Amino acid sequence: MNQTFTVTGMTCGHCEKAVTRALKQVDPQAEVSIDRAADQVVVQSGQARELLAKAIADEGYEVAPA
């Protein structure tokens, strides 16, 4: 299922890699698409939204409430 997150604080490619790596630790099969300009992260994953949001937040980025 596609889940879209509004994530602030991503400023560079390293940020995108950190968020992608964190999400893949929760779900290695996840497909991650990031649009930094729109502060948007789209994740194709069967994992719970809360787990994915926590993984992003644990990397130090702010996730807006759904």
C-alpha positions in Angstrom: 0.0 0.0 0.0 1.2 3.5 -0.8 1.7 5.8 2.2 2.6 9.4 1.8 4.4 11.3 4.5 5.2 15.1 4.8 8.7 15.2 6.1 10.6 18.4 6.9 14.3 18.8 7.4 15.6 16.9 4.3 18.1 19.3 2.7 20.3 17.1 0.6 20.9 13.7 -1.1 22.4 12.4 2.1 19.2 13.2 3.9 17.3 11.2 1.3 19.6 8.3 1.6 19.3 8.3 5.4 15.5 8.3 5.2 15.5 5.5 2.6 17.9 3.4 4.7 15.8 3.9 7.8 12.6 2.8 6.0 14.3 -0.2 4.4 15.4 -1.3 7.9 11.7 -1.5 8.8 10.8 -3.1 5.5 13.6 -4.3 3.2 11.1 -4.7 0.3 9.8 -1.1 0.6 9.8 1.1 -2.4 10.7 4.6 -1.4 10.2 7.8 -3.5 11.3 11.2 -2.2 10.4 14.6 -3.4 12.6 16.9 -1.3 11.2 20.1 -2.9 7.7 19.1 -1.8 8.8 17.6 1.6 7.2 14.4 0.5 8.1 10.8 1.1 6.0 8.1 -0.6 6.5 4.5 0.6 5.1 1.3 -0.9 5.0 -1.0 2.1 2.7 -3.3 4.0 4.2 -2.1 7.3 2.1 0.0 9.7 2.2 3.8 9.1 3.3 4.4 12.7 6.4 2.1 12.3 7.5 3.9 9.1 6.9 7.4 10.6 8.9 6.4 13.7 11.8 5.2 11.5 11.9 8.6 9.7 11.6 10.5 13.0 14.4 8.4 14.6 16.7 9.7 11.8 16.0 13.3 13.1 13.4 14.4 10.6 10.0 15.8 11.5 7.0 13.9 10.2 3.7 15.8 10.0 0.6 14.1 11.4 -1.5 12.2 8.8 
